[in-house]
Amino acid sequence: MLNLTLNSMEAIGTKGTITVNYTKDDTTLSLLVSDDGPGISSKHRDKIFEPFYTTKKKGTGLGLTVTKKLIENLFGYIELLPSRGGARFKITLPILTVSELKR
């Protein structure tokens, strides 16, 4: 969440908006992080989770790669959703019981 919100803050500058929402059902928790910045162009969308891929002058290209790996380590996934403006990411995590964690 920290990396996604920091990326959004950088994209929107001083006058934008970042929204964080969630949905939950019996088996999953989904977090939606969106902003009203310039968004991610179609030529970059397929590469944003690749290691060392960046469009920033001082970026390492590891932020979204590490974010994705951390989410996958929690048995979840992250996706970049289509958007008319800004960027929209959805993180989906399973809701596990204590007995499921002990397996």
N, CA, C and O atoms as a GROMACS GRO file, in nm:
protein
  412
    1MET      N    1   0.083  -0.119   0.000
    1MET     CA    2   0.000   0.000   0.000
    1MET      C    3   0.087   0.125   0.000
    1MET      O    4   0.056   0.223  -0.067
    2LEU      N    5   0.196   0.120   0.075
    2LEU     CA    6   0.284   0.236   0.083
    2LEU      C    7   0.338   0.271  -0.055
    2LEU      O    8   0.334   0.388  -0.095
    3ASN      N    9   0.389   0.173  -0.128
    3ASN     CA   10   0.445   0.201  -0.259
    3ASN      C   11   0.340   0.255  -0.355
    3ASN      O   12   0.367   0.350  -0.429
    4LEU      N   13   0.221   0.198  -0.355
    4LEU     CA   14   0.117   0.245  -0.445
    4LEU      C   15   0.076   0.388  -0.413
    4LEU      O   16   0.057   0.469  -0.504
    5THR      N   17   0.064   0.420  -0.285
    5THR     CA   18   0.024   0.557  -0.250
    5THR      C   19   0.138   0.656  -0.277
    5THR      O   20   0.113   0.769  -0.317
    6LEU      N   21   0.263   0.615  -0.255
    6LEU     CA   22   0.376   0.704  -0.287
    6LEU      C   23   0.383   0.729  -0.438
    6LEU      O   24   0.407   0.842  -0.480
    7ASN      N   25   0.363   0.625  -0.518
    7ASN     CA   26   0.359   0.644  -0.663
    7ASN      C   27   0.247   0.738  -0.702
    7ASN      O   28   0.265   0.825  -0.788
    8SER      N   29   0.131   0.722  -0.641
    8SER     CA   30   0.018   0.810  -0.671
    8SER      C   31   0.048   0.953  -0.631
    8SER      O   32   0.017   1.046  -0.706
    9MET      N   33   0.109   0.972  -0.515
    9MET     CA   34   0.143   1.107  -0.470
    9MET      C   35   0.238   1.175  -0.568
    9MET      O   36   0.223   1.293  -0.598
   10GLU      N   37   0.332   1.100  -0.616
   10GLU     CA   38   0.427   1.154  -0.713
   10GLU      C   39   0.356   1.190  -0.845
   10GLU      O   40   0.389   1.290  -0.908
   11ALA      N   41   0.260   1.108  -0.885
   11ALA     CA   42   0.191   1.129  -1.012
   11ALA      C   43   0.095   1.248  -1.007
   11ALA      O   44   0.081   1.321  -1.105
   12ILE      N   45   0.028   1.268  -0.894
   12ILE     CA   46  -0.076   1.371  -0.888
   12ILE      C   47  -0.022   1.509  -0.854
   12ILE      O   48  -0.089   1.609  -0.880
   13GLY      N   49   0.098   1.517  -0.798
   13GLY     CA   50   0.150   1.647  -0.758
   13GLY      C   51   0.076   1.702  -0.637
   13GLY      O   52   0.036   1.625  -0.549
   14THR      N   53   0.057   1.831  -0.632
   14THR     CA   54  -0.003   1.894  -0.513
   14THR      C   55  -0.153   1.912  -0.522
   14THR      O   56  -0.215   1.952  -0.423
   15LYS      N   57  -0.214   1.884  -0.636
   15LYS     CA   58  -0.356   1.915  -0.650
   15LYS      C   59  -0.443   1.795  -0.686
   15LYS      O   60  -0.559   1.812  -0.724
   16GLY      N   61  -0.390   1.677  -0.676
   16GLY     CA   62  -0.467   1.559  -0.715
   16GLY      C   63  -0.533   1.491  -0.596
   16GLY      O   64  -0.523   1.536  -0.482
   17THR      N   65  -0.598   1.382  -0.628
   17THR     CA   66  -0.670   1.304  -0.527
   17THR      C   67  -0.632   1.157  -0.538
   17THR      O   68  -0.620   1.103  -0.648
   18ILE      N   69  -0.612   1.095  -0.423
   18ILE     CA   70  -0.589   0.951  -0.414
   18ILE      C   71  -0.707   0.892  -0.337
   18ILE      O   72  -0.746   0.945  -0.233
   19THR      N   73  -0.761   0.785  -0.388
   19THR     CA   74  -0.874   0.719  -0.323
   19THR      C   75  -0.836   0.574  -0.293
   19THR      O   76  -0.780   0.505  -0.377
   20VAL      N   77  -0.867   0.531  -0.171
   20VAL     CA   78  -0.846   0.392  -0.132
   20VAL      C   79  -0.981   0.336  -0.087
   20VAL      O   80  -1.044   0.389   0.005
   21ASN      N   81  -1.025   0.230  -0.152
   21ASN     CA   82  -1.150   0.163  -0.118
   21ASN      C   83  -1.124   0.015  -0.097
   21ASN      O   84  -1.016  -0.035  -0.131
   22TYR      N   85  -1.222  -0.054  -0.042
   22TYR     CA   86  -1.208  -0.198  -0.027
   22TYR      C   87  -1.343  -0.265  -0.045
   22TYR      O   88  -1.448  -0.204  -0.026
   23THR      N   89  -1.337  -0.392  -0.081
   23THR     CA   90  -1.454  -0.479  -0.080
   23THR      C   91  -1.410  -0.609  -0.015
   23THR      O   92  -1.293  -0.645  -0.016
   24LYS      N   93  -1.508  -0.678   0.042
   24LYS     CA   94  -1.478  -0.802   0.113
   24LYS      C   95  -1.593  -0.898   0.092
   24LYS      O   96  -1.710  -0.859   0.090
   25ASP      N   97  -1.558  -1.023   0.076
   25ASP     CA   98  -1.659  -1.128   0.080
   25ASP      C   99  -1.609  -1.236   0.175
   25ASP      O  100  -1.517  -1.211   0.253
   26ASP      N  101  -1.665  -1.353   0.169
   26ASP     CA  102  -1.626  -1.458   0.263
   26ASP      C  103  -1.484  -1.509   0.245
   26ASP      O  104  -1.424  -1.560   0.339
   27THR      N  105  -1.430  -1.494   0.125
   27THR     CA  106  -1.299  -1.554   0.098
   27THR      C  107  -1.189  -1.455   0.060
   27THR      O  108  -1.071  -1.489   0.066
   28THR      N  109  -1.226  -1.333   0.020
   28THR     CA  110  -1.123  -1.238  -0.024
   28THR      C  111  -1.148  -1.096   0.026
   28THR      O  112  -1.260  -1.055   0.055
   29LEU      N  113  -1.037  -1.024   0.034
   29LEU     CA  114  -1.038  -0.880   0.061
   29LEU      C  115  -0.973  -0.814  -0.059
   29LEU      O  116  -0.862  -0.851  -0.097
   30SER      N  117  -1.041  -0.717  -0.119
   30SER     CA  118  -0.985  -0.646  -0.233
   30SER      C  119  -0.968  -0.499  -0.198
   30SER      O  120  -1.059  -0.435  -0.146
   31LEU      N  121  -0.850  -0.447  -0.226
   31LEU     CA  122  -0.818  -0.307  -0.202
   31LEU      C  123  -0.801  -0.240  -0.337
   31LEU      O  124  -0.732  -0.292  -0.425
   32LEU      N  125  -0.863  -0.123  -0.353
   32LEU     CA  126  -0.854  -0.048  -0.476
   32LEU      C  127  -0.789   0.085  -0.447
   32LEU      O  128  -0.841   0.165  -0.369
   33VAL      N  129  -0.674   0.110  -0.512
   33VAL     CA  130  -0.602   0.236  -0.496
   33VAL      C  131  -0.608   0.306  -0.631
   33VAL      O  132  -0.561   0.253  -0.732
   34SER      N  133  -0.664   0.426  -0.632
   34SER     CA  134  -0.676   0.500  -0.757
   34SER      C  135  -0.637   0.646  -0.736
   34SER      O  136  -0.645   0.698  -0.625
   35ASP      N  137  -0.594   0.709  -0.844
   35ASP     CA  138  -0.559   0.851  -0.838
   35ASP      C  139  -0.610   0.919  -0.964
   35ASP      O  140  -0.650   0.853  -1.060
   36ASP      N  141  -0.607   1.051  -0.964
   36ASP     CA  142  -0.651   1.126  -1.081
   36ASP      C  143  -0.534   1.194  -1.152
   36ASP      O  144  -0.548   1.301  -1.210
   37GLY      N  145  -0.419   1.129  -1.145
   37GLY     CA  146  -0.300   1.178  -1.214
   37GLY      C  147  -0.307   1.148  -1.363
   37GLY      O  148  -0.415   1.121  -1.416
   38PRO      N  149  -0.193   1.154  -1.431
   38PRO     CA  150  -0.191   1.135  -1.576
   38PRO      C  151  -0.215   0.990  -1.620
   38PRO      O  152  -0.238   0.966  -1.738
   39GLY      N  153  -0.209   0.896  -1.529
   39GLY     CA  154  -0.231   0.756  -1.564
   39GLY      C  155  -0.106   0.690  -1.621
   39GLY      O  156   0.001   0.750  -1.625
   40ILE      N  157  -0.122   0.568  -1.665
   40ILE     CA  158  -0.012   0.490  -1.721
   40ILE      C  159  -0.045   0.463  -1.867
   40ILE      O  160  -0.147   0.402  -1.898
   41SER      N  161   0.041   0.507  -1.955
   41SER     CA  162   0.014   0.495  -2.099
   41SER      C  163   0.010   0.348  -2.141
   41SER      O  164   0.068   0.261  -2.076
   42SER      N  165  -0.060   0.324  -2.250
   42SER     CA  166  -0.077   0.187  -2.298
   42SER      C  167   0.057   0.121  -2.332
   42SER      O  168   0.070  -0.001  -2.320
   43LYS      N  169   0.156   0.199  -2.373
   43LYS     CA  170   0.286   0.138  -2.408
   43LYS      C  171   0.364   0.092  -2.285
   43LYS      O  172   0.458   0.014  -2.298
   44HIS      N  173   0.327   0.140  -2.167
   44HIS     CA  174   0.396   0.100  -2.043
   44HIS      C  175   0.318  -0.002  -1.961
   44HIS      O  176   0.375  -0.068  -1.874
   45ARG      N  177   0.190  -0.018  -1.987
   45ARG     CA  178   0.103  -0.099  -1.901
   45ARG      C  179   0.150  -0.244  -1.886
   45ARG      O  180   0.141  -0.300  -1.777
   46ASP      N  181   0.200  -0.304  -1.992
   46ASP     CA  182   0.241  -0.445  -1.985
   46ASP      C  183   0.375  -0.466  -1.917
   46ASP      O  184   0.413  -0.580  -1.890
   47LYS      N  185   0.448  -0.358  -1.889
   47LYS     CA  186   0.584  -0.372  -1.837
   47LYS      C  187   0.601  -0.324  -1.693
   47LYS      O  188   0.708  -0.341  -1.636
   48ILE      N  189   0.499  -0.265  -1.634
   48ILE     CA  190   0.519  -0.196  -1.506
   48ILE      C  191   0.560  -0.287  -1.390
   48ILE      O  192   0.617  -0.239  -1.293
   49PHE      N  193   0.532  -0.415  -1.400
   49PHE     CA  194   0.570  -0.507  -1.292
   49PHE      C  195   0.704  -0.576  -1.319
   49PHE      O  196   0.750  -0.656  -1.237
   50GLU      N  197   0.767  -0.545  -1.432
   50GLU     CA  198   0.896  -0.606  -1.465
   50GLU      C  199   1.008  -0.540  -1.384
   50GLU      O  200   1.008  -0.418  -1.366
   51PRO      N  201   1.104  -0.620  -1.336
   51PRO     CA  202   1.216  -0.563  -1.260
   51PRO      C  203   1.296  -0.463  -1.344
   51PRO      O  204   1.323  -0.487  -1.462
   52PHE      N  205   1.332  -0.353  -1.283
   52PHE     CA  206   1.416  -0.248  -1.340
   52PHE      C  207   1.350  -0.168  -1.453
   52PHE      O  208   1.417  -0.090  -1.521
   53TYR      N  209   1.220  -0.188  -1.474
   53TYR     CA  210   1.150  -0.107  -1.574
   53TYR      C  211   1.096   0.018  -1.505
   53TYR      O  212   1.020   0.009  -1.408
   54THR      N  213   1.135   0.133  -1.554
   54THR     CA  214   1.089   0.259  -1.495
   54THR      C  215   1.073   0.366  -1.602
   54THR      O  216   1.139   0.362  -1.707
   55THR      N  217   0.985   0.459  -1.574
   55THR     CA  218   0.970   0.577  -1.660
   55THR      C  219   1.019   0.701  -1.585
   55THR      O  220   1.012   0.812  -1.638
   56LYS      N  221   1.066   0.683  -1.464
   56LYS     CA  222   1.112   0.794  -1.380
   56LYS      C  223   1.260   0.820  -1.403
   56LYS      O  224   1.337   0.727  -1.427
   57LYS      N  225   1.300   0.946  -1.394
   57LYS     CA  226   1.442   0.980  -1.412
   57LYS      C  227   1.529   0.921  -1.302
   57LYS      O  228   1.642   0.880  -1.329
   58LYS      N  229   1.478   0.915  -1.179
   58LYS     CA  230   1.558   0.863  -1.069
   58LYS      C  231   1.499   0.735  -1.010
   58LYS      O  232   1.530   0.698  -0.897
   59GLY      N  233   1.415   0.668  -1.085
   59GLY     CA  234   1.354   0.545  -1.036
   59GLY      C  235   1.444   0.425  -1.056
   59GLY      O  236   1.529   0.423  -1.145
   60THR      N  237   1.424   0.324  -0.971
   60THR     CA  238   1.501   0.198  -0.984
   60THR      C  239   1.424   0.094  -1.064
   60THR      O  240   1.484  -0.001  -1.114
   61GLY      N  241   1.294   0.110  -1.076
   61GLY     CA  242   1.212   0.010  -1.144
   61GLY      C  243   1.187  -0.112  -1.058
   61GLY      O  244   1.154  -0.218  -1.111
   62LEU      N  245   1.201  -0.098  -0.927
   62LEU     CA  246   1.179  -0.212  -0.838
   62LEU      C  247   1.054  -0.199  -0.751
   62LEU      O  248   1.010  -0.298  -0.693
   63GLY      N  249   0.998  -0.080  -0.741
   63GLY     CA  250   0.885  -0.057  -0.650
   63GLY      C  251   0.767  -0.149  -0.677
   63GLY      O  252   0.722  -0.219  -0.586
   64LEU      N  253   0.716  -0.149  -0.798
   64LEU     CA  254   0.600  -0.232  -0.828
   64LEU      C  255   0.636  -0.380  -0.836
   64LEU      O  256   0.552  -0.466  -0.808
   65THR      N  257   0.760  -0.411  -0.872
   65THR     CA  258   0.806  -0.550  -0.874
   65THR      C  259   0.805  -0.607  -0.732
   65THR      O  260   0.757  -0.718  -0.709
   66VAL      N  261   0.859  -0.531  -0.637
   66VAL     CA  262   0.862  -0.575  -0.497
   66VAL      C  263   0.721  -0.581  -0.440
   66VAL      O  264   0.686  -0.674  -0.369
   67THR      N  265   0.640  -0.480  -0.473
   67THR     CA  266   0.501  -0.479  -0.427
   67THR      C  267   0.428  -0.604  -0.472
   67THR      O  268   0.359  -0.669  -0.394
   68LYS      N  269   0.444  -0.639  -0.600
   68LYS     CA  270   0.379  -0.758  -0.655
   68LYS      C  271   0.427  -0.884  -0.584
   68LYS      O  272   0.347  -0.972  -0.552
   69LYS      N  273   0.556  -0.895  -0.561
   69LYS     CA  274   0.612  -1.014  -0.496
   69LYS      C  275   0.561  -1.027  -0.352
   69LYS      O  276   0.528  -1.137  -0.307
   70LEU      N  277   0.555  -0.915  -0.280
   70LEU     CA  278   0.505  -0.919  -0.142
   70LEU      C  279   0.359  -0.966  -0.138
   70LEU      O  280   0.321  -1.046  -0.053
   71ILE      N  281   0.279  -0.916  -0.231
   71ILE     CA  282   0.138  -0.956  -0.237
   71ILE      C  283   0.127  -1.104  -0.273
   71ILE      O  284   0.046  -1.176  -0.214
   72GLU      N  285   0.207  -1.150  -0.368
   72GLU     CA  286   0.206  -1.292  -0.404
   72GLU      C  287   0.249  -1.380  -0.288
   72GLU      O  288   0.199  -1.491  -0.273
   73ASN      N  289   0.342  -1.332  -0.204
   73ASN     CA  290   0.384  -1.408  -0.086
   73ASN      C  291   0.271  -1.423   0.014
   73ASN      O  292   0.274  -1.512   0.099
   74LEU      N  293   0.171  -1.336   0.004
   74LEU     CA  294   0.051  -1.345   0.089
   74LEU      C  295  -0.062  -1.417   0.016
   74LEU      O  296  -0.178  -1.411   0.058
   75PHE      N  297  -0.028  -1.487  -0.094
   75PHE     CA  298  -0.122  -1.564  -0.176
   75PHE      C  299  -0.225  -1.477  -0.246
   75PHE      O  300  -0.336  -1.521  -0.275
   76GLY      N  301  -0.188  -1.353  -0.274
   76GLY     CA  302  -0.277  -1.262  -0.343
   76GLY      C  303  -0.222  -1.223  -0.479
   76GLY      O  304  -0.125  -1.280  -0.527
   77TYR      N  305  -0.287  -1.125  -0.539
   77TYR     CA  306  -0.240  -1.074  -0.667
   77TYR      C  307  -0.275  -0.926  -0.680
   77TYR      O  308  -0.365  -0.876  -0.612
   78ILE      N  309  -0.204  -0.859  -0.767
   78ILE     CA  310  -0.226  -0.717  -0.795
   78ILE      C  311  -0.247  -0.702  -0.945
   78ILE      O  312  -0.184  -0.771  -1.025
   79GLU      N  313  -0.336  -0.611  -0.980
   79GLU     CA  314  -0.359  -0.586  -1.122
   79GLU      C  315  -0.380  -0.437  -1.146
   79GLU      O  316  -0.432  -0.366  -1.060
   80LEU      N  317  -0.339  -0.393  -1.261
   80LEU     CA  318  -0.363  -0.257  -1.306
   80LEU      C  319  -0.495  -0.260  -1.382
   80LEU      O  320  -0.508  -0.330  -1.482
   81LEU      N  321  -0.592  -0.184  -1.333
   81LEU     CA  322  -0.724  -0.183  -1.395
   81LEU      C  323  -0.735  -0.075  -1.502
   81LEU      O  324  -0.665   0.026  -1.496
   82PRO      N  325  -0.821  -0.097  -1.599
   82PRO     CA  326  -0.845   0.010  -1.698
   82PRO      C  327  -0.900   0.134  -1.628
   82PRO      O  328  -0.969   0.125  -1.526
   83SER      N  329  -0.867   0.250  -1.682
   83SER     CA  330  -0.910   0.375  -1.622
   83SER      C  331  -0.922   0.482  -1.728
   83SER      O  332  -0.844   0.486  -1.823
   84ARG      N  333  -1.022   0.569  -1.713
   84ARG     CA  334  -1.038   0.680  -1.807
   84ARG      C  335  -0.941   0.793  -1.776
   84ARG      O  336  -0.915   0.878  -1.861
   85GLY      N  337  -0.889   0.794  -1.656
   85GLY     CA  338  -0.793   0.895  -1.615
   85GLY      C  339  -0.727   0.848  -1.487
   85GLY      O  340  -0.791   0.785  -1.403
   86GLY      N  341  -0.601   0.878  -1.471
   86GLY     CA  342  -0.530   0.833  -1.352
   86GLY      C  343  -0.495   0.686  -1.360
   86GLY      O  344  -0.510   0.622  -1.464
   87ALA      N  345  -0.448   0.635  -1.249
   87ALA     CA  346  -0.412   0.493  -1.240
   87ALA      C  347  -0.503   0.426  -1.137
   87ALA      O  348  -0.543   0.488  -1.038
   88ARG      N  349  -0.536   0.300  -1.162
   88ARG     CA  350  -0.620   0.221  -1.070
   88ARG      C  351  -0.558   0.083  -1.053
   88ARG      O  352  -0.542   0.008  -1.149
   89PHE      N  353  -0.523   0.051  -0.929
   89PHE     CA  354  -0.467  -0.079  -0.896
   89PHE      C  355  -0.562  -0.151  -0.802
   89PHE      O  356  -0.622  -0.091  -0.713
   90LYS      N  357  -0.575  -0.281  -0.823
   90LYS     CA  358  -0.656  -0.365  -0.735
   90LYS      C  359  -0.568  -0.474  -0.677
   90LYS      O  360  -0.501  -0.548  -0.750
   91ILE      N  361  -0.568  -0.482  -0.545
   91ILE     CA  362  -0.497  -0.588  -0.474
   91ILE      C  363  -0.603  -0.682  -0.418
   91ILE      O  364  -0.697  -0.638  -0.352
   92THR      N  365  -0.589  -0.810  -0.444
   92THR     CA  366  -0.683  -0.908  -0.392
   92THR      C  367  -0.605  -1.007  -0.306
   92THR      O  368  -0.507  -1.067  -0.350
   93LEU      N  369  -0.652  -1.022  -0.183
   93LEU     CA  370  -0.587  -1.111  -0.086
   93LEU      C  371  -0.689  -1.211  -0.033
   93LEU      O  372  -0.805  -1.175  -0.011
   94PRO      N  373  -0.648  -1.335  -0.011
   94PRO     CA  374  -0.740  -1.432   0.048
   94PRO      C  375  -0.757  -1.404   0.197
   94PRO      O  376  -0.666  -1.357   0.265
   95ILE      N  377  -0.875  -1.434   0.246
   95ILE     CA  378  -0.899  -1.429   0.390
   95ILE      C  379  -0.880  -1.572   0.440
   95ILE      O  380  -0.959  -1.661   0.409
   96LEU      N  381  -0.776  -1.591   0.518
   96LEU     CA  382  -0.742  -1.724   0.567
   96LEU      C  383  -0.775  -1.737   0.714
   96LEU      O  384  -0.763  -1.642   0.791
   97THR      N  385  -0.818  -1.856   0.753
   97THR     CA  386  -0.841  -1.883   0.894
   97THR      C  387  -0.710  -1.930   0.957
   97THR      O  388  -0.615  -1.963   0.886
   98VAL      N  389  -0.706  -1.932   1.087
   98VAL     CA  390  -0.586  -1.979   1.158
   98VAL      C  391  -0.556  -2.122   1.120
   98VAL      O  392  -0.439  -2.156   1.102
   99SER      N  393  -0.656  -2.207   1.107
   99SER     CA  394  -0.629  -2.347   1.071
   99SER      C  395  -0.572  -2.359   0.931
   99SER      O  396  -0.490  -2.448   0.906
  100GLU      N  397  -0.611  -2.272   0.839
  100GLU     CA  398  -0.556  -2.275   0.704
  100GLU      C  399  -0.410  -2.231   0.704
  100GLU      O  400  -0.330  -2.281   0.625
  101LEU      N  401  -0.375  -2.138   0.791
  101LEU     CA  402  -0.238  -2.091   0.799
  101LEU      C  403  -0.145  -2.197   0.855
  101LEU      O  404  -0.026  -2.199   0.821
  102LYS      N  405  -0.195  -2.286   0.940
  102LYS     CA  406  -0.113  -2.389   1.002
  102LYS      C  407  -0.083  -2.505   0.910
  102LYS      O  408   0.002  -2.588   0.942
  103ARG      N  409  -0.149  -2.514   0.798
  103ARG     CA  410  -0.129  -2.627   0.704
  103ARG      C  411   0.007  -2.625   0.643
  103ARG      O  412   0.039  -2.713   0.562
   0.00000   0.00000   0.00000
